[in-house]
Amino acid sequence: MGHHDSNPKTKQEILETAMRLFAEKGLENVNVADVVKEVGVTRGAFYHYFKSREELISSVMYKSFSDNNPFILAQKQEGLNALEKLRYVFKIDLRPRLDMSDSLKVEMQEMADNSVVFKNELLSQVNVVAPHIEKLLLEGNEDGSLSVKYPKQVSQIISLLVSSWLSSFAFHVSYGEYADKVSFLEQLGEVLGVPFMDEELKELFLEIGRK
């Protein structure tokens, strides 16, 4: 049996190196061989921590979220109530998607078609992102900007709908149907006591759909 590096620092180094290479060369231009060569470990060591390139990408996306948590940025904005902070989070998350290259779109499509990546994304939304939304919903109940009866469940629904149900990579629909989805999400938010879809945010969603 081959020797596997069991040093936890190795996993962190692989993640940090992958993040840097993805940023420098683009997600679509970096493979496992590039990462292990840069880190100086064997493929066996890599696969000891990550089952596949797709699992590495999922881990990098999670780390990127943790390192640049938009909810923390929102809390630093002065003078915003909870509803305004929630809108702020969605806007800074959506804007980069407008400039996505065609090659990156292909890569994202391949990831969406991968069952492991898709499952990890759903779990991440429920276990990582939704609790941050729930915290804002509870804050909104306190400051009067929101009125949500089931904050935990509503936070999970909103997180899953925005990340997956509205994703053109996961669900291929016409622009007309996509626009109807956006309008439905706007109405659903109002019914659930979370009217987060203002005109600017709605236009961002629609612009992503047009592209």
C-alpha positions in Angstrom: 0.0 0.0 0.0 1.2 3.5 -0.8 2.1 6.0 1.9 -0.4 8.7 2.5 0.5 12.0 4.1 -1.6 12.3 7.3 -0.4 15.8 8.2 -3.5 18.1 8.4 -1.4 21.0 7.2 -1.1 19.2 3.8 -4.8 19.4 3.2 -4.8 23.1 4.1 -1.8 23.7 1.7 -3.6 21.8 -1.1 -6.7 24.0 -0.6 -4.8 27.3 -0.5 -2.7 26.3 -3.5 -5.8 25.3 -5.5 -7.5 28.6 -4.6 -4.4 30.6 -5.8 -4.1 28.6 -9.0 -7.9 28.9 -9.7 -7.6 32.7 -9.2 -4.5 33.0 -11.4 -5.4 30.6 -14.3 -9.1 30.2 -14.0 -11.1 27.3 -12.7 -11.2 25.6 -16.0 -7.5 25.7 -16.6 -6.3 23.9 -13.4 -6.2 20.1 -12.9 -5.1 17.8 -10.1 -1.6 17.4 -11.7 -1.1 21.2 -11.5 -2.1 21.3 -7.9 0.0 18.3 -6.7 3.1 19.6 -8.6 2.7 23.1 -7.1 2.3 21.7 -3.5 5.0 19.0 -3.9 2.9 16.0 -2.9 1.9 12.8 -4.6 -1.4 12.1 -6.2 -1.9 9.5 -3.5 -1.6 12.2 -0.9 -4.1 14.4 -2.8 -6.7 11.6 -3.1 -6.2 10.8 0.6 -8.0 14.2 1.3 -10.1 14.7 -1.8 -11.9 11.9 -3.8 -11.9 13.9 -7.0 -11.1 17.3 -8.6 -14.8 18.1 -8.2 -14.6 17.5 -4.4 -11.6 19.8 -4.3 -13.6 22.5 -6.1 -16.4 22.1 -3.6 -14.0 22.5 -0.7 -12.4 25.5 -2.3 -15.8 27.1 -2.8 -16.6 26.5 0.8 -13.3 28.0 2.0 -13.7 31.0 -0.3 -17.1 31.6 1.3 -15.7 31.3 4.8 -12.8 33.6 4.0 -15.0 36.2 2.3 -18.2 35.7 4.2 -20.7 38.2 2.7 -22.8 38.0 5.9 -19.9 39.3 7.9 -19.4 42.1 5.4 -23.1 43.0 5.6 -22.9 43.2 9.4 -20.2 45.8 9.0 -22.4 48.1 7.0 -23.6 50.9 9.2 -27.2 52.0 9.3 -28.7 48.9 7.6 -31.6 47.0 9.1 -31.8 43.2 8.7 -33.8 43.3 5.5 -31.3 45.7 3.9 -28.4 43.5 5.0 -30.0 40.5 3.4 -30.4 42.4 0.1 -26.8 43.5 0.4 -25.6 39.9 0.7 -27.5 38.7 -2.3 -26.3 41.6 -4.5 -22.6 41.2 -3.7 -23.0 37.4 -4.3 -24.8 37.9 -7.7 -22.8 40.7 -9.3 -19.7 38.6 -10.1 -21.9 36.1 -12.1 -22.5 38.8 -14.7 -18.8 38.7 -15.8 -18.5 34.9 -15.9 -16.5 33.7 -19.0 -17.9 31.2 -21.5 -15.2 28.7 -20.5 -16.1 29.1 -16.8 -19.8 28.6 -17.6 -18.9 25.3 -19.3 -16.9 24.3 -16.1 -19.8 25.3 -13.9 -22.2 23.2 -16.0 -20.0 20.2 -15.7 -19.9 20.7 -11.9 -23.7 21.0 -11.8 -24.0 17.7 -13.7 -21.7 16.0 -11.2 -23.9 14.4 -8.5 -21.2 14.7 -5.8 -20.7 18.4 -6.3 -24.4 19.1 -6.6 -25.1 17.2 -3.3 -22.3 19.0 -1.5 -23.7 22.3 -2.7 -27.1 21.5 -1.4 -25.7 20.4 2.0 -23.5 23.5 2.1 -26.5 25.8 1.5 -28.6 24.1 4.3 -25.8 23.7 6.8 -23.6 26.7 6.1 -25.4 29.5 4.3 -28.9 29.1 5.7 -27.9 29.6 9.4 -26.5 33.0 8.4 -29.8 33.9 6.7 -31.7 32.6 9.8 -29.6 34.9 12.0 -30.7 37.9 9.8 -34.3 36.8 9.9 -34.3 36.7 13.7 -32.6 40.1 13.7 -35.3 41.4 11.3 -38.0 40.1 13.6 -36.4 42.1 16.4 -35.8 45.4 14.5 -39.2 45.2 12.7 -37.9 45.0 9.1 -39.1 41.4 8.8 -41.9 39.2 10.2 -41.0 35.6 9.8 -42.9 32.8 11.7 -40.5 30.0 10.8 -37.0 31.6 10.4 -35.0 28.3 10.2 -37.2 26.7 7.5 -37.6 29.9 5.5 -33.8 30.5 5.5 -33.3 27.0 4.1 -35.9 27.4 1.4 -34.6 30.8 0.3 -31.0 29.5 0.3 -31.9 26.4 -1.8 -34.1 28.3 -4.2 -31.6 31.0 -5.0 -28.6 28.7 -5.2 -30.0 25.7 -7.1 -33.6 26.2 -8.3 -32.7 29.5 -10.0 -29.4 28.2 -11.3 -29.3 27.9 -15.1 -26.7 25.3 -14.8 -28.9 23.0 -12.7 -32.2 23.7 -14.5 -32.3 24.6 -18.2 -35.3 26.7 -19.0 -36.2 29.5 -21.4 -35.6 33.1 -20.4 -39.4 33.6 -20.1 -39.7 30.7 -17.6 -36.7 31.9 -15.7 -38.2 35.4 -15.4 -41.4 33.8 -14.1 -39.3 32.0 -11.5 -37.8 35.3 -10.4 -41.2 36.8 -10.1 -42.5 33.8 -8.2 -39.5 34.1 -5.8 -40.3 37.7 -5.3 -43.9 36.9 -4.4 -42.9 34.0 -2.2 -40.6 36.2 -0.2 -43.4 38.6 0.5 -45.7 35.7 1.6 -43.1 34.3 3.9 -42.5 37.7 5.5 -39.1 38.3 3.8 -39.6 40.8 0.9 -35.9 40.8 -0.1 -36.5 41.2 -3.8 -36.2 44.9 -4.5 -36.0 46.3 -8.0 -32.2 46.3 -8.1 -31.9 42.7 -7.0 -34.6 41.6 -9.3 -32.8 43.2 -12.3 -29.6 41.5 -11.3 -31.4 38.1 -11.4 -33.0 38.9 -14.8 -29.7 40.1 -16.2 -28.0 36.9 -15.2 -30.9 35.0 -16.9 -30.4 37.1 -20.1 -26.7 36.2 -20.2 
